[in-house]
Amino acid sequence: MTETAAGKRRIASLKAAPNSPDVADIGRSLPSFIFTNNICICKLMSTKNLQMQLSRWAISMNRLVSACNSCNKTGSKRLYRLTNSLPYLLNRVGVRMGELFSRRIARYEITLPMYRVMAALWQQGDQRLGDLAAMTSLELSTASRLIGALKRKGLVSRKRLEDNARTVAINLTTKGKLLVEELIPIAIHFEEVAIRSLPKDGLANLKSVLAQIYTDLGTIEPEIAEAETRQGKARR
């Protein structure tokens, strides 16, 4: 078999593989320079040069097919983007709001966590430390330290309930109540600025959704407990 005949067979085999799993309809995908006026280019160039050209073309096609396969695999999955995830966006808003509000109330010598504790007590008095910590999403030890700091400022009081001497009730003092009532309008203003682009009923809907999200996240607790149990057993 001559080199020219081998070259012809090489091209013929490529054109005869339209259903190849690697390249779809490869015959139609051949570069236009392979044929000139329906005359196979193998008649116009040496077999060696033809084979080199075909080899380069095959490598390029393999790269293209590999890229397409990778794209198809990725496209079948939901792409994760940190900056578009709900936890990231919620935290971003919370951090921004907290930073601005902290700066605004700094002249009152009150921190944001202190304000939250005071606002919680203004909303509901006679609270136990554990309930107050849960309401403000604080660790029990952190809530205890905050109550101590607020008590030293004369903003809260602690007293044992008459009907249950073992329970200590926490309340705002008169001074604390006056201060928090001065701070609450500032907090309301911040909220109004934050949601002013929402539709009329947008705030109510947003708050309802956030409350539901918080409730739904509780279903993850059993998963975490199970994982922690398995991890504990693996360490033994």
Secondary structure, 3 states (H helix, E strand, C coil): CCHHHHHHHHHHHHHCCCCCCCCCCHHHHCCHHHEECCEEHHHCCCHHHHHHHHHHHHHHHHHHHHHHHHHHHHHCCCCCCHHHCHHHHHHHHHHHHHHHHHHHHHHHCCCHHHHHHHHHHHHCCCECHHHHHHHCCCCHHHHHHHHHHHHHCCCEEEEEECCEEEEEEEEECHHHHHHHHHHHHHHHHHHHHHCCCCCCCHHHHHHHHHHHHHHHHHHHHHHHHHHHHHHHHHHC
